[in-house]
């Protein structure tokens, strides 16, 4: 069984963790390293959703030559 939270490029794991914490901080979600079961699904989902939104924007800008 594969993990849904795996990093496709293992060398990027630490950078993705920093990115996740940065996004959580920006949107006011009190995410911490380790267990976050005390947060709501909405809070956790908003972090992931914002990460995806930012990654898509960055890729679109690269594709547009910006």
C-alpha positions in Angstrom: 0.0 0.0 0.0 1.5 3.3 -1.0 1.4 6.5 1.1 -0.7 9.4 0.0 1.7 11.8 1.5 4.8 10.6 -0.2 7.2 13.0 -1.9 7.9 12.2 -5.5 11.5 13.7 -5.3 13.0 12.5 -2.0 15.5 15.3 -2.0 12.7 17.8 -1.8 11.1 16.4 1.4 12.6 19.0 3.8 11.8 21.8 1.4 8.2 20.6 1.2 7.9 20.4 4.9 9.2 24.0 5.2 6.7 25.1 2.5 3.8 23.4 4.4 4.7 25.2 7.6 5.1 28.5 5.8 1.7 28.2 4.2 0.1 27.1 7.5 1.5 30.2 9.1 0.3 32.5 6.3 -3.3 31.3 6.6 -3.3 31.1 10.4 -3.4 27.4 10.9 -1.5 26.4 14.1 0.3 23.4 12.4 3.2 21.9 14.3 5.7 19.2 13.5 4.4 15.8 14.4 0.9 15.0 15.4 -1.8 17.4 14.3 -4.9 15.4 15.1 -6.3 18.2 17.2 -6.8 20.3 14.1 -10.0 20.1 12.0 -10.2 18.5 8.6 -11.0 22.0 7.3 -7.8 23.4 8.8 -5.6 20.6 7.5 -7.3 20.7 4.1 -6.9 24.4 3.7 -3.1 24.0 4.1 -2.9 21.4 1.4 -5.3 23.3 -0.9 -3.2 26.5 -0.6 0.0 24.6 -1.2 -1.5 23.2 -4.4 -2.7 26.6 -5.5 0.7 28.2 -4.9 2.5 25.3 -6.8 0.1 25.6 -9.7 0.6 29.4 -9.9 4.4 29.0 -9.8 4.3 26.4 -12.6 2.0 28.6 -14.7 4.4 31.5 -14.3 7.3 29.3 -15.4 5.4 28.1 -18.4 4.5 31.7 -19.3 8.2 32.6 -19.1 7.9 34.9 -16.1 
